[in-house]
Amino acid sequence: MKNIILFGPPGSGKGTQAAKLVEKYGLKHISTGDIFREELKNNTDLGQKAREYMDQGLLVPDEVVIAMLGSKMDYFLKETPKGFIFDGFPRTLAQAEALDRLMKGKDLRIDKVLSLVVSEEELTKRILLRGKTSGRADDADRETVKKRVEEYNNKTAVVAGFYRKKNILNEIKGEGSIDDIFANLCTAFEA
Ligand code: AMP
């Protein structure tokens, strides 16, 4: 199995690129944001709990995210996948450490972290633009977007350092055409 993390701030293109990587390499996609939105749509307890945070642009508490992730992985592992692509997870050091433990417990490991680098100005522009069509309340409101970028800077950016120390961090320019960025991701994935 080849397991990767697609890392980067909100609006860096993780969702778009993850879909393309999934299609090309047959990986199982685990997007914690997508899972929360699905739970919300189905009006589950987990969805309701996540909503309190998502609507404010805040991170959902680690213990909620980690518990959900473990059960999702077990579900996919029954299908003996070619690998996992984690998208929007881990977003804190505690989540990164928990993922390490989870993977070790299943005799798996993270092979690579592909990190999309995009300027803050470009991020805000992209998210607000997406907000016009995505139907996501957290994309449409300037204050919520600002909060999400702040949460990234305060709690998530350090996760890159965690993987840099393990020598598995690959930084990829996340600005330019979707196809060019994808080509660079594929080169890093296959290297
Ligand atoms: P995303 O679609 O990845 O931008 O996630 C949307 C929202 O879901 C985030 O702003 C958080 O409120 C929540 N969320 C998604 N993934 C995580 C995570 N790994 N840790 C905490 N909160 C998360």
Boltz pocket constraint, residues with backbone or C-beta under 6 A from the ligand:
constraints:
  - pocket:
      binder: B
      contacts: [[A, 10], [A, 32], [A, 33], [A, 34], [A, 36], [A, 50], [A, 53], [A, 54], [A, 55], [A, 57], [A, 58], [A, 59], [A, 60], [A, 61], [A, 65], [A, 87], [A, 88], [A, 89], [A, 90], [A, 91], [A, 95], [A, 138], [A, 148]]
      max_distance: 6.0
